[in-house]
Amino acid sequence: RLLPKGTHDYQRFITPSELSRHARAAGLTLDAMIGLHYNPLTRGYWLAPNVDVNYMMTMTPTMTPTMTPTMTPTMTPAMALATTRAVTRSSDA
């Protein structure tokens, strides 16, 4: 036995679909999801498509119709324009 009995309460496990739903409600968009697997005999970890138990997700703020790709949800259009100009100027140098 790898872990003592009772270590996990599977009733409290958050499924990938539940986490995705909460993330969307919080204004996030799912970018990627991958499963994390462990072999206790070799003590090796690997990533695979199966997300039944352990998984990782990356998310980004959802774009609104008034946002540009360089904006974050807390930025105003003027702040985004200033950021875009600064990036453009530094890449021109």
Backbone as JSON Lines, residues from 0, in Angstrom:
{"i":0,"aa":"R","n":[0.85,-1.18,0.0],"ca":[0.0,0.0,0.0],"c":[0.89,1.24,0.0]}
{"i":1,"aa":"L","n":[0.61,2.12,-0.97],"ca":[1.41,3.34,-1.1],"c":[1.03,4.38,-0.05]}
{"i":2,"aa":"L","n":[-0.26,4.53,0.22],"ca":[-0.75,5.51,1.2],"c":[-1.66,4.82,2.2]}
{"i":3,"aa":"P","n":[-1.73,5.33,3.41],"ca":[-2.62,4.72,4.4],"c":[-4.09,4.82,3.96]}
{"i":4,"aa":"K","n":[-4.89,3.84,4.33],"ca":[-6.31,3.85,4.04],"c":[-6.94,5.09,4.67]}
{"i":5,"aa":"G","n":[-7.82,5.74,3.93],"ca":[-8.48,6.94,4.43],"c":[-7.74,8.24,4.12]}
{"i":6,"aa":"T","n":[-6.6,8.15,3.42],"ca":[-5.83,9.35,3.08],"c":[-6.66,10.29,2.21]}
{"i":7,"aa":"H","n":[-7.4,9.73,1.27],"ca":[-8.19,10.53,0.35],"c":[-9.68,10.38,0.63]}
{"i":8,"aa":"D","n":[-10.4,11.47,0.47],"ca":[-11.86,11.45,0.54],"c":[-12.36,11.69,-0.88]}
{"i":9,"aa":"Y","n":[-12.72,10.63,-1.57],"ca":[-13.06,10.74,-2.99],"c":[-14.34,11.52,-3.23]}
{"i":10,"aa":"Q","n":[-15.16,11.73,-2.19],"ca":[-16.34,12.57,-2.34],"c":[-15.96,14.03,-2.55]}
{"i":11,"aa":"R","n":[-14.73,14.39,-2.12],"ca":[-14.26,15.78,-2.25],"c":[-13.41,16.0,-3.5]}
{"i":12,"aa":"F","n":[-13.18,14.95,-4.28],"ca":[-12.38,15.06,-5.5],"c":[-13.06,15.99,-6.49]}
{"i":13,"aa":"I","n":[-12.34,16.94,-7.02],"ca":[-12.87,17.87,-8.02],"c":[-12.52,17.31,-9.39]}
{"i":14,"aa":"T","n":[-13.53,16.99,-10.16],"ca":[-13.31,16.43,-11.49],"c":[-12.84,17.53,-12.44]}
{"i":15,"aa":"P","n":[-12.17,17.15,-13.53],"ca":[-11.76,18.15,-14.51],"c":[-12.94,18.97,-15.05]}
{"i":16,"aa":"S","n":[-14.08,18.33,-15.27],"ca":[-15.23,19.08,-15.79],"c":[-15.76,20.08,-14.76]}
{"i":17,"aa":"E","n":[-15.73,19.72,-13.48],"ca":[-16.16,20.66,-12.44],"c":[-15.22,21.86,-12.37]}
{"i":18,"aa":"L","n":[-13.92,21.59,-12.41],"ca":[-12.95,22.68,-12.35],"c":[-13.08,23.58,-13.57]}
{"i":19,"aa":"S","n":[-13.27,23.0,-14.74],"ca":[-13.45,23.79,-15.96],"c":[-14.67,24.68,-15.86]}
{"i":20,"aa":"R","n":[-15.77,24.14,-15.35],"ca":[-17.0,24.9,-15.2],"c":[-16.79,26.09,-14.25]}
{"i":21,"aa":"H","n":[-16.14,25.86,-13.12],"ca":[-15.87,26.95,-12.16],"c":[-14.92,27.98,-12.78]}
{"i":22,"aa":"A","n":[-13.96,27.52,-13.54],"ca":[-13.02,28.44,-14.18],"c":[-13.74,29.34,-15.18]}
{"i":23,"aa":"R","n":[-14.62,28.76,-15.99],"ca":[-15.39,29.57,-16.96],"c":[-16.23,30.61,-16.22]}
{"i":24,"aa":"A","n":[-16.85,30.2,-15.12],"ca":[-17.66,31.13,-14.33],"c":[-16.81,32.27,-13.76]}
{"i":25,"aa":"A","n":[-15.53,32.01,-13.55],"ca":[-14.61,33.03,-13.02],"c":[-13.94,33.84,-14.13]}
{"i":26,"aa":"G","n":[-14.34,33.61,-15.38],"ca":[-13.78,34.38,-16.49],"c":[-12.49,33.83,-17.05]}
{"i":27,"aa":"L","n":[-12.27,32.52,-16.91],"ca":[-11.05,31.9,-17.44],"c":[-11.4,30.95,-18.58]}
{"i":28,"aa":"T","n":[-10.47,30.8,-19.5],"ca":[-10.61,29.86,-20.61],"c":[-9.57,28.77,-20.46]}
{"i":29,"aa":"L","n":[-10.0,27.53,-20.59],"ca":[-9.08,26.39,-20.49],"c":[-8.19,26.35,-21.72]}
{"i":30,"aa":"D","n":[-6.88,26.36,-21.52],"ca":[-5.92,26.28,-22.61],"c":[-5.48,24.84,-22.85]}
{"i":31,"aa":"A","n":[-5.17,24.13,-21.78],"ca":[-4.67,22.76,-21.91],"c":[-4.95,21.99,-20.63]}
{"i":32,"aa":"M","n":[-5.07,20.66,-20.8],"ca":[-5.27,19.78,-19.66],"c":[-4.51,18.49,-19.94]}
{"i":33,"aa":"I","n":[-3.83,17.98,-18.92],"ca":[-3.03,16.76,-19.08],"c":[-3.07,15.98,-17.77]}
{"i":34,"aa":"G","n":[-3.0,14.67,-17.87],"ca":[-2.97,13.82,-16.69],"c":[-1.55,13.61,-16.19]}
{"i":35,"aa":"L","n":[-1.4,13.46,-14.89],"ca":[-0.11,13.18,-14.26],"c":[-0.19,11.8,-13.64]}
{"i":36,"aa":"H","n":[0.76,10.94,-13.99],"ca":[0.76,9.55,-13.53],"c":[2.05,9.24,-12.8]}
{"i":37,"aa":"Y","n":[1.98,8.26,-11.87],"ca":[3.13,7.9,-11.05],"c":[3.23,6.39,-10.95]}
{"i":38,"aa":"N","n":[4.44,5.88,-11.1],"ca":[4.71,4.47,-10.91],"c":[5.52,4.33,-9.62]}
{"i":39,"aa":"P","n":[4.92,3.76,-8.55],"ca":[5.63,3.67,-7.27],"c":[6.82,2.72,-7.3]}
{"i":40,"aa":"L","n":[6.82,1.76,-8.22],"ca":[7.96,0.83,-8.3],"c":[9.21,1.5,-8.86]}
{"i":41,"aa":"T","n":[9.02,2.3,-9.89],"ca":[10.17,2.99,-10.5],"c":[10.34,4.42,-9.97]}
{"i":42,"aa":"R","n":[9.33,4.85,-9.19],"ca":[9.29,6.23,-8.7],"c":[9.35,7.23,-9.84]}
{"i":43,"aa":"G","n":[8.75,6.85,-10.95],"ca":[8.75,7.72,-12.12],"c":[7.39,8.36,-12.36]}
{"i":44,"aa":"Y","n":[7.42,9.59,-12.83],"ca":[6.23,10.35,-13.19],"c":[6.2,10.52,-14.7]}
{"i":45,"aa":"W","n":[5.0,10.63,-15.27],"ca":[4.87,10.94,-16.69],"c":[3.53,11.61,-16.94]}
{"i":46,"aa":"L","n":[3.45,12.32,-18.04],"ca":[2.22,12.98,-18.46],"c":[1.54,12.14,-19.52]}
{"i":47,"aa":"A","n":[0.21,12.09,-19.47],"ca":[-0.57,11.32,-20.44],"c":[-1.98,11.91,-20.51]}
{"i":48,"aa":"P","n":[-2.73,11.55,-21.54],"ca":[-4.08,12.12,-21.7],"c":[-5.09,11.76,-20.61]}
{"i":49,"aa":"N","n":[-4.91,10.66,-19.89],"ca":[-5.87,10.22,-18.89],"c":[-5.88,11.18,-17.69]}
{"i":50,"aa":"V","n":[-7.03,11.78,-17.43],"ca":[-7.15,12.74,-16.32],"c":[-8.1,12.23,-15.23]}
{"i":51,"aa":"D","n":[-8.19,10.92,-15.07],"ca":[-9.12,10.33,-14.11],"c":[-8.8,10.68,-12.65]}
{"i":52,"aa":"V","n":[-7.53,10.79,-12.3],"ca":[-7.17,11.03,-10.89],"c":[-6.35,12.3,-10.73]}
{"i":53,"aa":"N","n":[-5.17,12.34,-11.29],"ca":[-4.29,13.51,-11.16],"c":[-4.23,14.23,-12.49]}
{"i":54,"aa":"Y","n":[-4.39,15.54,-12.44],"ca":[-4.37,16.31,-13.68],"c":[-3.87,17.72,-13.41]}
{"i":55,"aa":"M","n":[-3.46,18.36,-14.5],"ca":[-3.02,19.75,-14.46],"c":[-3.74,20.49,-15.57]}
{"i":56,"aa":"M","n":[-4.03,21.77,-15.34],"ca":[-4.68,22.61,-16.34],"c":[-3.96,23.95,-16.41]}
{"i":57,"aa":"T","n":[-3.97,24.52,-17.6],"ca":[-3.53,25.92,-17.75],"c":[-4.72,26.7,-18.28]}
{"i":58,"aa":"M","n":[-4.88,27.91,-17.77],"ca":[-6.01,28.75,-18.16],"c":[-5.56,30.18,-18.33]}
{"i":59,"aa":"T","n":[-6.29,30.91,-19.14],"ca":[-6.02,32.33,-19.34],"c":[-7.33,33.1,-19.18]}
{"i":60,"aa":"P","n":[-7.24,34.38,-18.88],"ca":[-8.45,35.18,-18.78],"c":[-9.2,35.18,-20.11]}
{"i":61,"aa":"T","n":[-10.52,35.1,-20.02],"ca":[-11.36,35.11,-21.21],"c":[-11.4,36.51,-21.79]}
{"i":62,"aa":"M","n":[-11.26,36.61,-23.1],"ca":[-11.33,37.9,-23.78],"c":[-12.78,38.37,-23.84]}
{"i":63,"aa":"T","n":[-13.0,39.65,-23.63],"ca":[-14.32,40.24,-23.8],"c":[-14.33,40.98,-25.13]}
{"i":64,"aa":"P","n":[-15.49,41.32,-25.67],"ca":[-15.53,41.98,-26.98],"c":[-14.76,43.29,-27.06]}
{"i":65,"aa":"T","n":[-14.56,43.99,-25.94],"ca":[-13.86,45.27,-25.97],"c":[-12.36,45.12,-25.7]}
{"i":66,"aa":"M","n":[-11.89,43.88,-25.52],"ca":[-10.47,43.67,-25.21],"c":[-9.7,43.35,-26.48]}
{"i":67,"aa":"T","n":[-8.43,43.69,-26.48],"ca":[-7.53,43.31,-27.56],"c":[-6.63,42.2,-27.03]}
{"i":68,"aa":"P","n":[-5.94,41.46,-27.91],"ca":[-5.11,40.36,-27.42],"c":[-4.03,40.74,-26.42]}
{"i":69,"aa":"T","n":[-3.63,42.01,-26.37],"ca":[-2.59,42.41,-25.43],"c":[-3.17,42.84,-24.09]}
{"i":70,"aa":"M","n":[-4.5,42.82,-23.95],"ca":[-5.13,43.27,-22.72],"c":[-5.38,42.12,-21.76]}
{"i":71,"aa":"T","n":[-5.37,42.44,-20.49],"ca":[-5.84,41.51,-19.48],"c":[-7.16,42.07,-18.96]}
{"i":72,"aa":"P","n":[-7.97,41.3,-18.25],"ca":[-9.27,41.81,-17.8],"c":[-9.2,43.06,-16.93]}
{"i":73,"aa":"T","n":[-8.08,43.32,-16.27],"ca":[-8.0,44.5,-15.4],"c":[-7.43,45.71,-16.12]}
{"i":74,"aa":"M","n":[-7.06,45.57,-17.38],"ca":[-6.48,46.68,-18.13],"c":[-7.56,47.49,-18.83]}
{"i":75,"aa":"T","n":[-7.35,48.8,-18.91],"ca":[-8.23,49.64,-19.72],"c":[-7.67,49.64,-21.14]}
{"i":76,"aa":"P","n":[-8.47,50.04,-22.15],"ca":[-7.94,50.12,-23.52],"c":[-6.71,51.02,-23.63]}
{"i":77,"aa":"A","n":[-6.69,52.14,-22.86],"ca":[-5.53,53.04,-22.9],"c":[-4.28,52.35,-22.38]}
{"i":78,"aa":"M","n":[-4.42,51.55,-21.3],"ca":[-3.27,50.82,-20.76],"c":[-2.76,49.8,-21.77]}
{"i":79,"aa":"A","n":[-3.67,49.12,-22.45],"ca":[-3.27,48.12,-23.44],"c":[-2.56,48.77,-24.6]}
{"i":80,"aa":"L","n":[-3.05,49.93,-25.04],"ca":[-2.42,50.64,-26.14],"c":[-1.01,51.07,-25.75]}
{"i":81,"aa":"A","n":[-0.85,51.57,-24.54],"ca":[0.48,51.96,-24.06],"c":[1.41,50.75,-24.0]}
{"i":82,"aa":"T","n":[0.9,49.62,-23.54],"ca":[1.69,48.39,-23.47],"c":[2.1,47.94,-24.86]}
{"i":83,"aa":"T","n":[1.15,47.99,-25.81],"ca":[1.44,47.58,-27.19],"c":[2.49,48.48,-27.8]}
{"i":84,"aa":"R","n":[2.38,49.78,-27.58],"ca":[3.37,50.71,-28.14],"c":[4.75,50.46,-27.54]}
{"i":85,"aa":"A","n":[4.8,50.2,-26.24],"ca":[6.1,49.95,-25.59],"c":[6.73,48.68,-26.14]}
{"i":86,"aa":"V","n":[5.94,47.64,-26.33],"ca":[6.47,46.39,-26.88],"c":[6.93,46.59,-28.3]}
{"i":87,"aa":"T","n":[6.14,47.31,-29.09],"ca":[6.51,47.55,-30.5],"c":[7.8,48.35,-30.58]}
{"i":88,"aa":"R","n":[7.93,49.38,-29.75],"ca":[9.15,50.2,-29.75],"c":[10.37,49.38,-29.35]}
{"i":89,"aa":"S","n":[10.22,48.55,-28.32],"ca":[11.38,47.79,-27.88],"c":[11.76,46.72,-28.89]}
{"i":90,"aa":"S","n":[10.8,46.18,-29.64],"ca":[11.14,45.17,-30.64],"c":[11.69,45.82,-31.91]}
{"i":91,"aa":"D","n":[11.45,47.12,-32.11],"ca":[12.0,47.81,-33.28],"c":[13.49,48.1,-33.07]}
{"i":92,"aa":"A","n":[13.91,48.2,-31.83],"ca":[15.29,48.6,-31.51],"c":[16.3,47.54,-31.88]}
